[in-house]
Amino acid sequence: VRRRPDIPADIPGLKHVVVSHRDAPLDGGLRERSLFDVGGRFHQLMGCPRDTLVLVRPDDHIAAMTPMGEGNAHDLYRKVVGDPKVCSTG
């Protein structure tokens, strides 16, 4: 959070947060969109390096993980879930 990452805007069904081993500053708007990973415990439990994009379902199941530089959350979401615009019912 000290690098002040550009966090994409949330869209319906997809909320973006940053997990950091440093606490977010009180100013700048990142505090309400970040989680403080005390001692790097989250990354240890997840088994992933820093700078990893993790897609988590509403039931807390990990749906996908990829290095940050290989795409964005919306693209990963569409790859895992499918594009709701092309899904048909019936």
Rosetta silent file (secondary structure, phi, psi, omega in degrees, C-alpha in Angstrom):
SEQUENCE: VRRRPDIPADIPGLKHVVVSHRDAPLDGGLRERSLFDVGGRFHQLMGCPRDTLVLVRPDDHIAAMTPMGEGNAHDLYRKVVGDPKVCSTG
SCORE:     score description
SCORE:     0.000 S_00000001
   1 L     0.000  -21.019  177.872    0.000    0.000    0.000 S_00000001
   2 L   -68.998  -24.007  175.878    2.955    2.341    0.381 S_00000001
   3 L   -79.591   -5.789 -179.650    3.435    2.141   -3.388 S_00000001
   4 L    52.627   67.020 -177.712   -0.169    3.331   -3.683 S_00000001
   5 L   -66.043  153.183  176.309   -1.329    0.739   -6.211 S_00000001
   6 L   -84.624  106.676 -179.555   -4.028    1.538   -8.694 S_00000001
   7 L   -95.155  123.189 -178.988   -6.962   -0.588   -7.549 S_00000001
   8 L   -60.576  156.300  176.718   -9.618   -0.989  -10.249 S_00000001
   9 L   -67.340  145.990  176.536  -13.148    0.140   -9.524 S_00000001
  10 L   -68.893  149.465  174.265  -15.499   -2.543   -8.243 S_00000001
  11 E  -127.229  162.853  179.629  -18.069   -3.938  -10.634 S_00000001
  12 L   -54.323  125.189  179.441  -21.177   -5.980   -9.825 S_00000001
  13 L    87.587   -4.613 -176.632  -19.999   -9.355   -8.535 S_00000001
  14 E  -141.673  113.273  179.701  -16.346   -8.363   -8.283 S_00000001
  15 L  -110.623  133.670 -178.861  -14.792   -6.415   -5.402 S_00000001
  16 L  -103.959  130.182  172.631  -11.117   -5.399   -5.485 S_00000001
  17 L  -137.799  156.591  175.304   -8.933   -5.192   -2.362 S_00000001
  18 E  -111.230  138.353  176.520   -5.193   -5.133   -1.820 S_00000001
  19 E  -108.029  126.004 -173.898   -3.521   -7.271    0.853 S_00000001
  20 E  -134.866  147.026  175.746   -0.356   -5.714    2.236 S_00000001
  21 L   -81.272   -0.481  174.479    2.218   -6.477    4.899 S_00000001
  22 L  -118.220  144.136  178.500    2.181   -2.750    5.669 S_00000001
  23 L   -70.492  141.301 -179.789   -0.763   -0.852    7.112 S_00000001
  24 L   -72.601  145.321  176.834   -2.411    1.547    4.687 S_00000001
  25 L   -64.797  155.565 -178.767   -2.055    5.286    5.346 S_00000001
  26 L   -68.863  -27.494  179.410   -5.046    7.054    6.823 S_00000001
  27 L  -103.235  165.143  174.235   -5.273    9.405    3.841 S_00000001
  28 L   100.416   -8.573  174.646   -5.430    8.565    0.157 S_00000001
  29 L    82.653    1.034 -179.755   -8.458    6.276    0.036 S_00000001
  30 L   -85.731  -23.880 -173.843   -6.597    2.961    0.212 S_00000001
  31 H   -58.840  -41.805 -178.601   -7.365    2.111    3.825 S_00000001
  32 H   -78.173   -7.167  179.006  -10.963    1.081    3.163 S_00000001
  33 H  -117.297   22.248 -178.519   -9.858   -1.026    0.164 S_00000001
  34 E  -135.331  155.623  175.589   -6.959   -2.843    1.820 S_00000001
  35 E  -119.831  134.882 -177.629   -6.355   -5.667    4.271 S_00000001
  36 E   -89.811  115.470 -178.800   -3.390   -5.583    6.650 S_00000001
  37 L   -95.035   86.714 -176.582   -1.462   -8.878    6.497 S_00000001
  38 H   -63.709  121.965  177.639    0.272   -8.902    9.866 S_00000001
  39 H    68.333   12.159  179.999    3.547  -10.818    9.630 S_00000001
  40 H    70.675   18.478 -176.365    2.796  -12.052    6.103 S_00000001
  41 H   -62.097  -39.962  179.330    0.519  -14.725    7.536 S_00000001
  42 H   -59.132  -48.331 -179.444   -2.050  -14.443    4.727 S_00000001
  43 H   -64.082  -35.939  176.830    0.574  -15.061    2.057 S_00000001
  44 H   -64.173  -46.168 -179.602    1.955  -18.004    4.029 S_00000001
  45 H   -66.679  -36.530 -179.985   -1.482  -19.590    4.368 S_00000001
  46 H   -73.777  -26.137 -178.150   -2.313  -18.953    0.716 S_00000001
  47 L    72.186   31.488 -179.220    1.000  -20.398   -0.423 S_00000001
  48 L  -129.149  152.092  176.745    1.532  -17.633   -2.923 S_00000001
  49 L   -75.150  167.045  173.309    4.187  -14.965   -3.366 S_00000001
  50 L   -62.424  164.478 -177.307    3.459  -11.270   -3.043 S_00000001
  51 L    61.943   39.778  175.519    2.161   -9.619   -6.220 S_00000001
  52 E  -114.463  134.984  175.793   -0.261  -12.478   -6.844 S_00000001
  53 E   -89.370  122.904 -178.138   -3.817  -11.908   -8.021 S_00000001
  54 E  -119.546  125.326  177.536   -6.202  -14.158   -6.089 S_00000001
  55 E   -99.383  116.631 -175.889   -9.827  -14.607   -7.105 S_00000001
  56 E  -114.383  128.891  178.760  -11.903  -15.576   -4.035 S_00000001
  57 L   -73.711  165.054  178.302  -15.498  -16.734   -4.264 S_00000001
  58 L   -59.233  -24.608  178.069  -18.149  -15.419   -1.834 S_00000001
  59 L   -89.964   15.348  177.860  -17.862  -18.674    0.153 S_00000001
  60 L    71.359   12.141  174.329  -14.109  -17.958    0.645 S_00000001
  61 L   -79.180  136.958  177.769  -13.023  -20.694   -1.786 S_00000001
  62 E   -79.089  117.015 -178.360  -10.010  -19.749   -3.907 S_00000001
  63 E   -88.042  -31.709 -178.836  -11.191  -19.863   -7.513 S_00000001
  64 E  -167.266  155.188  174.434   -7.897  -18.875   -9.192 S_00000001
  65 E  -140.334  140.898  178.531   -4.424  -17.420   -8.620 S_00000001
  66 E  -154.887  151.944  174.796   -2.102  -15.789  -11.139 S_00000001
  67 E   -59.876  144.039 -177.001    0.888  -13.413  -11.058 S_00000001
  68 H   -54.520  -38.633 -175.876   -0.238   -9.760  -11.092 S_00000001
  69 H   -73.357   -5.707 -175.608    1.520   -8.999  -14.385 S_00000001
  70 H   -99.470   15.390  177.739   -0.360  -11.693  -16.302 S_00000001
  71 L   152.403 -174.057  178.067   -3.785  -10.091  -16.358 S_00000001
  72 L  -124.195  168.652 -174.239   -6.400   -8.316  -14.343 S_00000001
  73 H   -61.890  -39.519 -178.399   -9.141   -9.474  -12.004 S_00000001
  74 H   -64.759  -43.283  177.843  -11.965   -8.880  -14.469 S_00000001
  75 H   -63.770  -42.350  178.737  -10.288  -10.991  -17.170 S_00000001
  76 H   -64.600  -41.617  177.610   -9.526  -13.758  -14.661 S_00000001
  77 H   -58.878  -47.781  179.587  -13.114  -13.629  -13.386 S_00000001
  78 H   -64.000  -35.587  178.859  -14.488  -13.984  -16.917 S_00000001
  79 H   -66.288  -40.905 -177.735  -12.097  -16.866  -17.614 S_00000001
  80 H   -79.859  -46.096 -173.226  -13.187  -18.770  -14.490 S_00000001
  81 H   -91.541  -31.204 -173.615  -16.881  -17.862  -14.358 S_00000001
  82 L   102.007  160.855 -179.914  -17.600  -17.096  -17.976 S_00000001
  83 L   -84.997  113.404 -176.642  -18.889  -13.945  -19.548 S_00000001
  84 L   -60.407  -20.489 -179.422  -22.392  -13.361  -18.165 S_00000001
  85 L   -71.611  -25.845 -177.819  -23.324  -11.505  -21.356 S_00000001
  86 L  -102.200   -6.020  178.175  -22.960  -14.685  -23.448 S_00000001
  87 L   -74.012  137.525  178.424  -24.486  -17.118  -20.957 S_00000001
  88 L  -118.723  154.607  176.259  -27.959  -18.197  -21.898 S_00000001
  89 L  -109.464  147.400  176.065  -30.733  -19.718  -19.848 S_00000001
  90 L   122.741    0.000    0.000  -33.029  -22.371  -21.120 S_00000001
